[in-house]
Amino acid sequence: MQPSFTKSRKRAASSAPDASSLDTHGPRPSDLLKRTRTEDELDAIDIIPAAKSWPVGIANILSSPMLREPLDSQLQPHDNFRNHIEGGSIFVLCVQGACELHYDLICNALPDLYAISPTLQALVLCHNPSSHIPSTSTSVSLPLVEAIGASGNHFVRLGLLHPLGNGQDPLDAIVVLDPLGRRRLLLPFGWGAGRHAGAVGGGRIVQRRFVEALTECVRSLVRESKDG
């Protein structure tokens, strides 16, 4: 099924639990106009070298309960499994708790990502797929994967378990796994470098940088595969 994506208008961000970077009162307008720690953190975002990457594994994720069509939803189900190549596909994971923004950005970026890597797979990791609502402003539903279950806790494996979530909730993020299941890119939303991603005005700078990083990461992983 060909994807049908619409631009997301909603720009909501989740609360940020990271004590070192948490901004509980939101950004001040002046903070968006001068160099801040957020800008320094954005500059530091890059693909993780394979030798330093965190092994996560794809088999456990794919063996977890998955909802390919959301229940009681008008969202259009979409997946790219017909093009999946075991050991050859890049995975873009939307680790989703309360934030919708990163889901919307992935959906908007998918046509460009497919053009770079036709076998790319995009999935949502969430606590409860049967009740999870990935977006209220995007018309597409990506496959929803149960992150905590018999196969373990994927939030823990990804290093994205919310410290205040009673062992159940994640830190919202986009994660890219290379075909060998290694974590090669981490884009945080509502915390770290992405704590202002949902802010009016300055948030678009963060969003644009994240989409650029995501696109370049996929492009770099494709080059890696071709170079062997």
Secondary structure, 3 states (H helix, E strand, C coil): CCCCCCCCCCCCCCCCCCCCCCCCCCCCHHHHCCCCHHHHHHHHCCCCCHHHCEECCCHHHHCCCEECCCCCCCCEECCCHHHCCCCCCCEEEEECCCCCHHHHHHHHHHHHHHHHCCCCEEEEEECCCCCCCCCCCCCEECCEEECEECCEEHHHHCCCECCCCCCCCECCEEEEECCCCEEEEEEECCCHHHCCCCCCCCHHHHHHHHHHHHHHHHHHHHHHHHHC
